[in-house]
Amino acid sequence: MDEFVEVESRGILVHEPEDHPVLLLSWPGSGRVVPVWLGAAEAAYLAAREAGMTQNRPCAQDVIVEMAESTGNSIERAEVTGFHEGVFIAALVLSDGGRVDCRVSDALAVCEISEAPLVVAREILEATSVPAGALFDDDVDGPAAQEEESVEEFARFLDEIDAADFLGEDGRGGDDADDR
């Protein structure tokens, strides 16, 4: 079995010049981060959670946690076990040993709701992580000013999008976003 390392979310940045939202997962003690490209809807949801905003109705990730608990299970952890053609492979691990395939963005949200750890296979960290200095002027554990600037930048991005940006080519929307 792979050796897993617990990672921490360091927030969402907007990658210029394309304005793609990127989730940064910190590999503690290594000075490295794993960038995970997100769809706009997933990024908006995670940014809202990070800012402490709540919804009036449960979202899909809330429902996942509630379903697990209603069957006598809990979310033990989420594991990132693979990386294929630019897409991370993740799974939620239930207390009864069951596994549920999911996207990294969903795994992170479920972990935050259920207070479960997000772990990444060491070989995936080694293959996909980059030095934090490549993204920041200081290390990943540096001052909050850099993080605050990225939050402001993401807020500007959210101000510029509207609901039509989430619709597919057929105009109906859909689940065509992937975590790359």
C-alpha positions as CSV (number, residue, x, y, z in Angstrom):
1,M,0.0,0.0,0.0
2,D,1.1,3.5,-0.7
3,E,2.5,5.8,1.9
4,F,0.2,8.7,2.4
5,V,1.0,12.3,3.6
6,E,-1.7,14.6,5.1
7,V,-1.9,17.8,3.1
8,E,-3.4,21.2,3.9
9,S,-5.4,23.5,1.7
10,R,-3.5,26.8,1.3
11,G,-6.3,28.5,-0.6
12,I,-7.3,29.3,-4.1
13,L,-5.3,31.4,-6.5
14,V,-6.2,32.7,-9.9
15,H,-3.7,31.6,-12.5
16,E,-2.9,34.4,-15.0
17,P,-3.3,35.1,-17.8
18,E,-6.2,32.6,-18.3
19,D,-7.8,33.4,-15.0
20,H,-8.1,29.7,-14.1
21,P,-8.7,29.0,-10.4
22,V,-6.0,26.8,-8.8
23,L,-6.3,25.1,-5.4
24,L,-3.0,24.9,-3.6
25,L,-2.4,21.9,-1.4
26,S,0.6,22.3,1.0
27,W,2.9,19.4,1.6
28,P,3.9,20.3,5.2
29,G,7.6,20.6,6.0
30,S,8.7,20.3,2.3
31,G,8.3,23.8,1.1
32,R,6.3,22.4,-1.8
33,V,2.6,22.7,-3.0
34,V,0.4,20.7,-5.3
35,P,-1.6,22.9,-7.7
36,V,-5.0,21.5,-8.6
37,W,-6.8,23.3,-11.4
38,L,-10.6,23.7,-10.6
39,G,-13.7,24.6,-12.4
40,A,-15.2,28.0,-11.6
41,A,-18.2,26.6,-9.7
42,E,-16.0,24.3,-7.5
43,A,-13.6,27.2,-6.8
44,A,-16.4,29.5,-5.9
45,Y,-17.9,26.9,-3.5
46,L,-14.5,26.3,-1.8
47,A,-13.7,30.0,-1.6
48,A,-17.1,30.7,0.0
49,R,-16.5,27.9,2.6
50,E,-13.0,29.3,3.3
51,A,-14.5,32.7,3.9
52,G,-17.0,31.2,6.4
53,M,-20.1,31.7,4.2
54,T,-22.9,29.3,4.6
55,Q,-25.8,28.3,2.3
56,N,-29.5,28.1,3.3
57,R,-29.8,24.6,1.8
58,P,-27.4,21.7,1.9
59,C,-25.0,21.3,-1.1
60,A,-23.9,18.0,-2.6
61,Q,-21.0,17.7,-0.3
62,D,-23.2,18.2,2.8
63,V,-25.5,15.5,1.5
64,I,-22.6,13.1,1.0
65,V,-21.6,13.5,4.6
66,E,-25.2,13.2,5.9
67,M,-25.8,10.1,3.8
68,A,-22.6,8.5,5.2
69,E,-23.7,9.3,8.7
70,S,-27.3,8.1,8.2
71,T,-25.9,4.6,7.4
72,G,-23.8,4.5,10.5
73,N,-20.6,5.5,8.7
74,S,-18.3,8.5,8.9
75,I,-15.8,9.9,6.5
76,E,-12.4,8.7,7.8
77,R,-10.3,10.5,5.2
78,A,-10.0,11.3,1.5
79,E,-7.1,9.8,-0.4
80,V,-5.5,11.2,-3.6
81,T,-4.2,8.0,-5.2
82,G,-3.5,8.8,-8.8
83,F,-2.8,11.3,-11.4
84,H,-3.7,10.4,-15.0
85,E,-3.5,12.7,-18.1
86,G,-3.6,15.8,-15.9
87,V,-6.5,14.7,-13.7
88,F,-6.1,13.7,-10.0
89,I,-7.8,10.5,-8.8
90,A,-9.3,10.7,-5.3
91,A,-11.6,8.6,-3.1
92,L,-13.5,9.1,0.1
93,V,-12.8,6.4,2.6
94,L,-15.7,5.4,4.9
95,S,-15.4,4.1,8.4
96,D,-16.7,0.6,7.2
97,G,-13.9,0.5,4.7
98,G,-16.0,1.5,1.7
99,R,-14.5,3.8,-0.9
100,V,-16.3,6.4,-3.0
101,D,-14.5,7.8,-6.1
102,C,-14.6,11.6,-6.3
103,R,-12.8,14.7,-7.5
104,V,-10.2,16.4,-5.4
105,S,-12.3,19.5,-5.0
106,D,-15.2,17.4,-3.7
107,A,-12.9,15.4,-1.4
108,L,-11.5,18.6,0.1
109,A,-15.0,20.0,0.7
110,V,-16.2,16.8,2.3
111,C,-13.1,16.7,4.5
112,E,-13.7,20.2,5.7
113,I,-17.4,19.4,6.5
114,S,-16.6,16.2,8.2
115,E,-13.3,17.3,9.8
116,A,-11.5,14.4,8.1
117,P,-7.9,14.6,6.8
118,L,-7.0,14.8,3.1
119,V,-4.0,12.6,2.3
120,V,-2.0,12.2,-0.9
121,A,0.1,9.3,-1.9
122,R,3.8,10.2,-1.5
123,E,4.6,9.2,-5.1
124,I,1.8,11.6,-6.3
125,L,3.2,14.4,-4.2
126,E,6.7,13.8,-5.6
127,A,5.4,13.8,-9.2
128,T,3.0,16.7,-9.0
129,S,4.3,19.2,-6.4
130,V,6.3,22.3,-7.2
131,P,8.4,24.5,-5.0
132,A,6.3,27.0,-3.2
133,G,8.8,29.7,-4.2
134,A,7.7,29.1,-7.8
135,L,4.3,30.5,-6.9
136,F,5.2,32.9,-4.0
137,D,7.9,35.4,-3.2
138,D,8.2,33.7,0.1
139,D,7.7,30.1,1.3
140,V,4.2,28.5,1.7
141,D,4.1,29.2,5.4
142,G,5.0,32.9,4.9
143,P,2.9,36.0,5.8
144,A,-0.8,36.2,5.2
145,A,-0.4,39.3,2.9
146,Q,0.2,37.0,-0.1
147,E,-2.9,35.0,0.8
148,E,-5.0,38.1,1.3
149,E,-3.9,39.4,-2.2
150,S,-4.9,36.1,-3.8
151,V,-8.3,36.2,-2.1
152,E,-8.9,39.7,-3.4
153,E,-7.8,38.6,-6.9
154,F,-10.2,35.7,-6.7
155,A,-13.0,38.0,-5.5
156,R,-12.4,40.2,-8.6
157,F,-12.7,37.0,-10.7
158,L,-16.0,36.1,-9.1
159,D,-17.3,39.6,-9.8
160,E,-16.6,39.2,-13.5
161,I,-18.5,35.8,-13.9
162,D,-22.2,35.2,-14.2
163,A,-24.4,32.1,-14.2
164,A,-24.0,31.7,-18.0
165,D,-20.3,30.9,-17.5
166,F,-21.4,27.7,-15.9
167,L,-23.5,26.5,-18.7
168,G,-22.2,23.9,-21.2
169,E,-22.1,24.3,-24.9
170,D,-25.7,23.0,-25.1
171,G,-26.8,25.8,-22.6
172,R,-28.0,23.3,-20.1
173,G,-25.1,23.2,-17.7
174,G,-23.7,19.9,-16.6
175,D,-20.9,18.2,-14.7
176,D,-18.1,18.6,-17.3
177,A,-15.6,20.3,-14.9
178,D,-12.7,18.1,-13.9
179,D,-9.9,18.5,-11.4
180,R,-6.7,18.8,-13.4
